[in-house]
Amino acid sequence: MDEVFLIGSEHCPRCKGHDPGQLFAKATNDYHSHLFGERGVEMLMWGDRLLDSDSTGYGKWEATENQTHKAIDLIPKDIVICDWHYALRDSYPSIPLFLEKGFRVWPSGWKEVEATKALIDISQRYKNKRMLGHLCTTWGAVKLGQLNQWPPIQTAMGKLH
């Protein structure tokens, strides 16, 4: 559910003229119905398309510029939002936003150690039972047998213990 840039296109006969937020919410709710409702498994999803780039200050990769952010109020709150941010920032406004909306939040970093430290530090300021910790991603940048040597994972383990 991340990096959805084309939705509600004027070239799509099914969704032309429909609100992108409504379309994104429907797709999310359909997945939730299948995963949680039919299969009985917990749903996790990337949170970038639920964030408005204008109000958060995130760019078009970390937040939406096509109005899918309106789906945030139309989807189940039992979905775990994996809130990915890979660059160093002074703040990550998505964290309190997702918490205020009632979601469990799993902030997610990638390869920049300083960015990982900042994301963890800011996340830990929120003393909220819905703050789940830190999700490390590698996107194939490290071999499975060498995960314990990946600097962001080492950083996260040191910060969280």
C-alpha positions as CSV (number, residue, x, y, z in Angstrom):
1,M,0.0,0.0,0.0
2,D,3.0,2.3,-0.3
3,E,4.0,4.6,-3.1
4,V,0.7,4.7,-4.8
5,F,1.1,7.5,-7.3
6,L,-1.6,6.7,-9.9
7,I,-5.1,6.4,-8.5
8,G,-8.3,7.8,-9.8
9,S,-6.7,8.4,-13.2
10,E,-8.7,10.1,-15.9
11,H,-7.6,7.3,-18.1
12,C,-9.1,4.6,-16.0
13,P,-12.7,3.7,-17.0
14,R,-13.4,2.2,-13.5
15,C,-12.0,5.0,-11.2
16,K,-12.1,8.1,-13.4
17,G,-13.6,10.9,-11.5
18,H,-13.6,9.1,-8.1
19,D,-11.9,10.6,-5.0
20,P,-8.4,9.1,-4.5
21,G,-8.9,9.0,-0.7
22,Q,-12.1,7.0,-1.1
23,L,-10.5,4.6,-3.6
24,F,-7.5,4.1,-1.4
25,A,-9.7,3.5,1.6
26,K,-11.8,0.9,-0.3
27,A,-8.6,-1.0,-1.4
28,T,-7.3,-0.9,2.2
29,N,-10.6,-2.0,3.7
30,D,-10.9,-4.8,1.1
31,Y,-7.4,-6.1,2.1
32,H,-8.3,-5.7,5.8
33,S,-11.5,-7.7,5.3
34,H,-9.7,-10.5,3.6
35,L,-6.6,-10.6,5.9
36,F,-8.3,-9.9,9.3
37,G,-11.9,-10.8,8.6
38,E,-11.4,-14.0,6.5
39,R,-7.9,-15.2,7.4
40,G,-7.7,-14.0,11.0
41,V,-4.3,-12.4,10.6
42,E,-3.2,-9.0,11.7
43,M,-2.7,-6.4,8.9
44,L,0.3,-4.2,8.7
45,M,0.8,-1.5,6.0
46,W,3.1,1.2,5.1
47,G,1.7,4.6,6.1
48,D,3.1,7.0,3.5
49,R,-0.1,7.2,1.5
50,L,-2.0,8.2,4.6
51,L,0.1,11.3,5.1
52,D,-0.5,14.7,3.4
53,S,2.8,16.1,2.1
54,D,1.6,19.7,2.5
55,S,0.7,19.4,6.2
56,T,3.6,17.1,7.2
57,G,6.4,18.6,5.2
58,Y,7.3,15.2,3.8
59,G,8.1,14.8,0.1
60,K,6.1,12.9,-2.4
61,W,7.7,9.5,-1.5
62,E,7.1,9.7,2.2
63,A,3.6,11.3,1.9
64,T,0.9,11.8,-0.7
65,E,0.4,14.6,-3.1
66,N,-2.7,12.9,-4.7
67,Q,-5.2,13.1,-1.8
68,T,-5.0,9.5,-0.7
69,H,-4.3,10.8,2.8
70,K,-8.0,11.3,3.3
71,A,-8.3,7.6,3.7
72,I,-6.7,7.8,7.2
73,D,-10.1,8.4,8.8
74,L,-11.9,5.7,6.7
75,I,-9.8,2.6,7.6
76,P,-9.8,0.3,10.6
77,K,-7.7,1.4,13.5
78,D,-6.5,-2.1,14.2
79,I,-4.1,-1.9,11.2
80,V,-0.5,-1.5,12.3
81,I,1.0,1.4,10.5
82,C,4.7,0.9,9.5
83,D,5.8,4.6,9.3
84,W,8.9,4.6,7.1
85,H,11.3,7.4,7.0
86,Y,14.8,7.0,5.8
87,A,16.4,10.5,6.0
88,L,17.5,12.5,9.0
89,R,14.9,15.0,10.1
90,D,14.4,17.2,13.1
91,S,10.9,15.8,13.6
92,Y,8.7,13.1,12.2
93,P,5.1,14.6,12.4
94,S,3.6,11.4,11.2
95,I,4.3,9.6,14.5
96,P,2.0,11.7,16.7
97,L,-0.5,11.9,13.9
98,F,-0.9,8.1,13.6
99,L,-1.0,7.8,17.4
100,E,-3.7,10.5,17.7
101,K,-5.7,8.8,15.0
102,G,-5.7,5.6,17.1
103,F,-3.3,3.4,15.2
104,R,-0.5,1.3,16.5
105,V,2.7,2.7,15.0
106,W,5.9,0.9,14.0
107,P,8.4,3.5,12.9
108,S,10.7,2.1,10.2
109,G,14.2,3.2,9.2
110,W,16.6,2.0,6.6
111,K,20.3,2.5,6.0
112,E,21.4,5.9,7.4
113,V,22.5,5.3,11.0
114,E,22.0,8.9,12.1
115,A,18.5,8.9,10.6
116,T,17.8,5.6,12.4
117,K,19.0,7.1,15.7
118,A,16.8,10.2,15.2
119,L,13.7,8.2,14.3
120,I,14.2,6.0,17.4
121,D,14.9,8.9,19.7
122,I,11.8,10.8,18.6
123,S,9.6,7.7,18.7
124,Q,10.6,6.9,22.2
125,R,9.4,10.3,23.4
126,Y,5.8,9.1,22.9
127,K,4.9,7.0,25.9
128,N,2.0,5.3,24.3
129,K,1.1,1.6,24.3
130,R,0.4,1.9,20.6
131,M,4.1,2.8,19.9
132,L,5.5,-0.6,19.0
133,G,9.2,0.0,18.8
134,H,11.4,0.2,15.7
135,L,11.2,-1.8,12.5
136,C,14.5,-2.2,10.7
137,T,14.4,-2.6,6.9
138,T,17.2,-3.6,4.6
139,W,15.6,-3.8,1.2
140,G,18.2,-6.3,0.2
141,A,21.2,-4.1,1.1
142,V,22.6,-6.8,3.4
143,K,22.6,-10.6,3.1
144,L,20.4,-12.5,5.5
145,G,23.3,-14.2,7.2
146,Q,24.9,-10.8,7.9
147,L,21.9,-9.0,9.4
148,N,23.6,-8.8,12.8
149,Q,26.4,-6.7,11.1
150,W,24.0,-4.2,9.5
151,P,24.8,-0.8,11.2
152,P,21.2,0.4,11.5
153,I,20.2,-2.9,13.1
154,Q,23.1,-2.7,15.5
155,T,22.0,0.9,16.3
156,A,18.4,-0.1,16.9
157,M,19.4,-3.0,19.1
158,G,21.6,-0.7,21.2
159,K,19.0,2.0,21.5
160,L,16.2,-0.4,22.4
161,H,17.9,-2.4,25.1
